[in-house]
């Protein structure tokens, strides 16, 4: 139980008044500290942006493949027409 009470003191700052020294609880947030919720929100936003970019890359790859097929067809047609002449 001693370990649990020490953890409780660290987390919630209980027992600091007994020692007459100010102990900040680990759960206190400074003005310039990001909360876990803020970090998780940022992470979700980045993952969403990453997913959108991956979709865009996939679409661009497909467009490039389609254009390459068109070019090959044109080249093939153009080479055939030269031989026919």
N, C-alpha and C positions, 0 to 999 in steps of 0.2 A: 504493500500500500504506500510505502514511502516514495516509490518511484512515481506513482500516480499523482500524489500531492505535489511533488516537485514539478511535474508536467503541468498540472493545473495552475500552479503559481506562475510558471513561465508563460503559459497561454493567456491567462486572465489577470495576472498581476495581483492575485490575492496574497495576503500575508505580508505585503510590503509595509503596511502600517505598523506591524509588529517590530520590524527592524528599524523603523524610522528613517529609511532611505527610500528614495523614489525609484521604483522599478517600473519601467514601461512594459506593458503587456505586448506580446508578439502580435496580437490582433489589432493593435492601434495602427492607424494609417497616417503617415506624414502627408504634408501638402503636395509633395512632388512624387508620391508613390502611386503606382498604378495598381488598382485592385485586381484580383483574379478575374472578376467579371469583365473588366476592361481588356485584360490580356486575352481572354477567351473570345470576346467580341472581335477584337482585332484579328485573331487567328482565323475566325470564321470568315471575316471579310476577305482576308488574303487567300484563303482556300477557294472562296467563291470566285474571286478575280482570276485565280490560277485555272480553275475549271473553265471559265469563259474563254481564257486565252488558249487553253488546250483545244477547245471546240473550234476556235477561229483558225488555229494552226491546221487542224484536221480538215476544215473546209478549204483552206488555201491549198493544202496538199492535193485534195481531190480535184480542185480547179486546175492545178498544174498538170496533174495526170491527164485530165480531159484535154487540155490544150496540147500536150505532147502527142496524144493520139491523133488529134486533128492535124498537127504538123506532119506526122508520119504519113497520114492518109494523103495529104497534099503533095508531099515529096514523092510518094509512091505513084500517085496519079501523074505528076509532072514528069517523072522518069519514064513512065509508060508512053505518054504522049510524045516524048522525044524519040523513042524507039519506033513508034508507029510512023513517024514522018519520013 
